[in-house]
Each structure stands twice: as structure tokens, then as C-alpha cells.
Amino acid sequence: LEEALAECDTFVSEDAIPWSKIAEKHGIVRSTLTRTWRGETRPHKEKVLAQQKLTLQQEEELVRYI
């Protein structure tokens, strides 16, 4: 995905980006590529961390306590 995004960044405008060709070349879904490039979605790991109620340190302390 990172390589595909970098390739998209080489184009002058969004209208000039051949989304389908780039997605196929890198083996990813076109909609995933476009949404990620536009900032409409973020990597799963970032999403999980943003939803987390406890910090990793708090989790570790809780596990030791239990």
C-alpha cells in the first residue's frame, strides 16, 4: 500500500491518477487505495490504538495486578 501511495503522489493532480492500474499493479483494492490516499481511512493499527481505553502501560499493569 505504501508503494502504491507513493506512486500516486508522483502525479500532478488527482484526476490524472490511474487508480485502477496502480491498485492492480500493487495487488490492492482500488477503493482502499483511493480512500487511504484521500485520508478517508487509516491503517488498522492506528484505528485500534485510537479506540483503546487504556494505554499499553496501563494494560500491562492491570494484567500484573490480576
MDTraj code that builds the backbone (N, CA, C; nanometers):
import mdtraj as md
import numpy as np

residues = "LEU GLU GLU ALA LEU ALA GLU CYS ASP THR PHE VAL SER GLU ASP ALA ILE PRO TRP SER LYS ILE ALA GLU LYS HIS GLY ILE VAL ARG SER THR LEU THR ARG THR TRP ARG GLY GLU THR ARG PRO HIS LYS GLU LYS VAL LEU ALA GLN GLN LYS LEU THR LEU GLN GLN GLU GLU GLU LEU VAL ARG TYR ILE".split()
xyz = np.array([
    [0.0829, -0.1193, 0.0000],
    [0.0000, 0.0000, 0.0000],
    [0.0870, 0.1251, 0.0000],
    [0.1938, 0.1231, 0.0787],
    [0.2808, 0.2414, 0.0857],
    [0.3431, 0.2729, -0.0506],
    [0.3855, 0.1688, -0.1225],
    [0.4442, 0.1909, -0.2551],
    [0.3406, 0.2470, -0.3521],
    [0.2193, 0.1974, -0.3432],
    [0.1119, 0.2465, -0.4303],
    [0.0807, 0.3925, -0.3996],
    [0.0768, 0.4277, -0.2718],
    [0.0509, 0.5667, -0.2332],
    [0.1620, 0.6584, -0.2827],
    [0.2854, 0.6114, -0.2730],
    [0.3985, 0.6909, -0.3212],
    [0.3882, 0.7130, -0.4720],
    [0.3445, 0.6112, -0.5435],
    [0.3268, 0.6252, -0.6885],
    [0.2173, 0.7268, -0.7203],
    [0.1105, 0.7270, -0.6431],
    [0.0020, 0.8239, -0.6636],
    [0.0515, 0.9669, -0.6419],
    [0.1425, 0.9827, -0.5488],
    [0.1955, 1.1158, -0.5182],
    [0.2786, 1.1744, -0.6318],
    [0.3185, 1.0927, -0.7276],
    [0.4005, 1.1433, -0.8381],
    [0.3182, 1.2138, -0.9452],
    [0.1866, 1.2050, -0.9378],
    [0.1008, 1.2671, -1.0389],
    [0.0686, 1.4114, -1.0017],
    [0.0480, 1.4937, -1.1046],
    [0.0245, 1.6367, -1.0871],
    [-0.1087, 1.6653, -1.0181],
    [-0.2118, 1.5905, -1.0553],
    [-0.3430, 1.6126, -0.9950],
    [-0.4116, 1.4788, -0.9692],
    [-0.5111, 1.4816, -0.8822],
    [-0.5857, 1.3599, -0.8501],
    [-0.6557, 1.3040, -0.9736],
    [-0.7021, 1.3922, -1.0606],
    [-0.7712, 1.3482, -1.1823],
    [-0.6799, 1.2698, -1.2766],
    [-0.5489, 1.2914, -1.2663],
    [-0.4542, 1.2250, -1.3561],
    [-0.4104, 1.0876, -1.3051],
    [-0.4471, 1.0527, -1.1832],
    [-0.4019, 0.9267, -1.1238],
    [-0.4814, 0.8090, -1.1815],
    [-0.4118, 0.7111, -1.2390],
    [-0.4806, 0.5910, -1.2899],
    [-0.5028, 0.4909, -1.1756],
    [-0.6049, 0.5166, -1.0952],
    [-0.6288, 0.4398, -0.9720],
    [-0.6315, 0.2892, -0.9952],
    [-0.7091, 0.2463, -1.0935],
    [-0.7256, 0.1023, -1.1182],
    [-0.5941, 0.0358, -1.1568],
    [-0.5171, 0.1009, -1.2420],
    [-0.3891, 0.0436, -1.2855],
    [-0.2916, 0.0321, -1.1692],
    [-0.2835, 0.1353, -1.0880],
    [-0.1918, 0.1329, -0.9742],
    [-0.2359, 0.0279, -0.8728],
    [-0.3650, 0.0216, -0.8453],
    [-0.4165, -0.0768, -0.7496],
    [-0.3876, -0.2188, -0.7976],
    [-0.4136, -0.2450, -0.9244],
    [-0.3889, -0.3788, -0.9795],
    [-0.2402, -0.4126, -0.9755],
    [-0.1573, -0.3165, -1.0109],
    [-0.0121, -0.3365, -1.0124],
    [0.0393, -0.3771, -0.8746],
    [-0.0183, -0.3201, -0.7692],
    [0.0282, -0.3462, -0.6328],
    [-0.0578, -0.4490, -0.5585],
    [-0.1579, -0.5034, -0.6271],
    [-0.2398, -0.6090, -0.5681],
    [-0.3297, -0.5643, -0.4545],
    [-0.3849, -0.4449, -0.4674],
    [-0.4768, -0.3949, -0.3645],
    [-0.6087, -0.3522, -0.4290],
    [-0.7094, -0.3344, -0.3476],
    [-0.8410, -0.2930, -0.3963],
    [-0.8379, -0.1430, -0.4266],
    [-0.8953, -0.1048, -0.5406],
    [-0.8922, 0.0360, -0.5824],
    [-0.9523, 0.1285, -0.4779],
    [-1.0659, 0.0894, -0.4201],
    [-1.1312, 0.1771, -0.3220],
    [-1.0453, 0.1958, -0.1972],
    [-0.9713, 0.0933, -0.1590],
    [-0.8802, 0.1055, -0.0447],
    [-0.7712, 0.2071, -0.0761],
    [-0.7173, 0.1986, -0.1967],
    [-0.6130, 0.2919, -0.2391],
    [-0.6648, 0.4351, -0.2398],
    [-0.7794, 0.4588, -0.3015],
    [-0.8305, 0.5955, -0.3118],
    [-0.8685, 0.6521, -0.1751],
    [-0.9357, 0.5721, -0.0921],
    [-0.9763, 0.6223, 0.0402],
    [-0.8554, 0.6517, 0.1286],
    [-0.7539, 0.5665, 0.1203],
    [-0.6340, 0.5896, 0.2008],
    [-0.5601, 0.7130, 0.1513],
    [-0.5465, 0.7280, 0.0193],
    [-0.4760, 0.8427, -0.0372],
    [-0.5456, 0.9737, -0.0010],
    [-0.6780, 0.9714, 0.0021],
    [-0.7552, 1.0919, 0.0358],
    [-0.7634, 1.1157, 0.1866],
    [-0.7127, 1.0233, 0.2660],
    [-0.7156, 1.0391, 0.4112],
    [-0.8496, 1.0033, 0.4729],
    [-0.9331, 0.9304, 0.3991],
    [-1.0653, 0.8932, 0.4496],
    [-1.0595, 0.7708, 0.5402],
    [-0.9500, 0.7011, 0.5373],
    [-0.9322, 0.5832, 0.6217],
    [-0.7885, 0.5822, 0.6712],
    [-0.7641, 0.5028, 0.7715],
    [-0.6278, 0.4937, 0.8235],
    [-0.5957, 0.3476, 0.8501],
    [-0.4683, 0.3179, 0.8669],
    [-0.4302, 0.1792, 0.8910],
    [-0.5009, 0.1204, 1.0136],
    [-0.5275, -0.0095, 1.0091],
    [-0.5998, -0.0782, 1.1166],
    [-0.5323, -0.0561, 1.2523],
    [-0.4004, -0.0637, 1.2560],
    [-0.3281, -0.0482, 1.3830],
    [-0.3552, 0.0893, 1.4450],
    [-0.3557, 0.1944, 1.3631],
    [-0.3849, 0.3290, 1.4137],
    [-0.5277, 0.3374, 1.4660],
    [-0.6205, 0.2752, 1.3951],
    [-0.7606, 0.2772, 1.4363],
    [-0.7778, 0.2082, 1.5709],
    [-0.7141, 0.0934, 1.5876],
    [-0.7236, 0.0184, 1.7129],
    [-0.6657, 0.0999, 1.8282],
    [-0.5508, 0.1620, 1.8065],
    [-0.4882, 0.2416, 1.9123],
    [-0.5755, 0.3603, 1.9513],
    [-0.6433, 0.4200, 1.8546],
    [-0.7298, 0.5345, 1.8833],
    [-0.8526, 0.4936, 1.9639],
    [-0.8968, 0.3692, 1.9497],
    [-1.0150, 0.3209, 2.0208],
    [-0.9818, 0.2651, 2.1590],
    [-0.8550, 0.2475, 2.1867],
    [-0.8121, 0.1861, 2.3114],
    [-0.8428, 0.2772, 2.4295],
    [-0.8969, 0.2203, 2.5349],
    [-0.9313, 0.2971, 2.6547],
    [-0.8120, 0.3104, 2.7489],
    [-0.7279, 0.2082, 2.7528],
    [-0.6102, 0.2099, 2.8390],
    [-0.4844, 0.2211, 2.7538],
    [-0.3819, 0.2835, 2.8094],
    [-0.2533, 0.2847, 2.7409],
    [-0.1929, 0.1451, 2.7532],
    [-0.0913, 0.1184, 2.6732],
    [-0.0271, -0.0126, 2.6808],
    [0.0322, -0.0365, 2.8190],
    [0.0878, 0.0669, 2.8791],
    [0.1451, 0.0546, 3.0136],
    [0.0354, 0.0212, 3.1150],
    [-0.0788, 0.0874, 3.1046],
    [-0.1896, 0.0591, 3.1959],
    [-0.2394, -0.0840, 3.1793],
    [-0.2442, -0.1317, 3.0559],
    [-0.2856, -0.2698, 3.0309],
    [-0.1904, -0.3673, 3.0984],
    [-0.0605, -0.3435, 3.0821],
    [0.0397, -0.4320, 3.1418],
    [0.0281, -0.4329, 3.2939],
    [0.0081, -0.3161, 3.3537],
    [-0.0067, -0.3087, 3.4989],
    [-0.1326, -0.3819, 3.5445],
    [-0.2404, -0.3692, 3.4697],
    [-0.3646, -0.4376, 3.5034],
    [-0.3479, -0.5893, 3.4953],
    [-0.2782, -0.6354, 3.3930],
    [-0.2530, -0.7792, 3.3788],
    [-0.1704, -0.8302, 3.4961],
    [-0.0686, -0.7557, 3.5354],
    [0.0135, -0.7973, 3.6508],
    [-0.0692, -0.7976, 3.7785],
    [-0.1600, -0.7035, 3.7931],
    [-0.2441, -0.6935, 3.9120],
    [-0.3399, -0.8121, 3.9216],
    [-0.3950, -0.8485, 3.8079],
    [-0.4907, -0.9599, 3.8045],
    [-0.4148, -1.0881, 3.8259],
])
top = md.Topology()
chain = top.add_chain()
for i, resn in enumerate(residues, 1):
    res = top.add_residue(resn, chain, resSeq=i)
    for name in ("N", "CA", "C"):
        top.add_atom(name, md.element.get_by_symbol(name[0]), res)
traj = md.Trajectory(xyz[None], top)
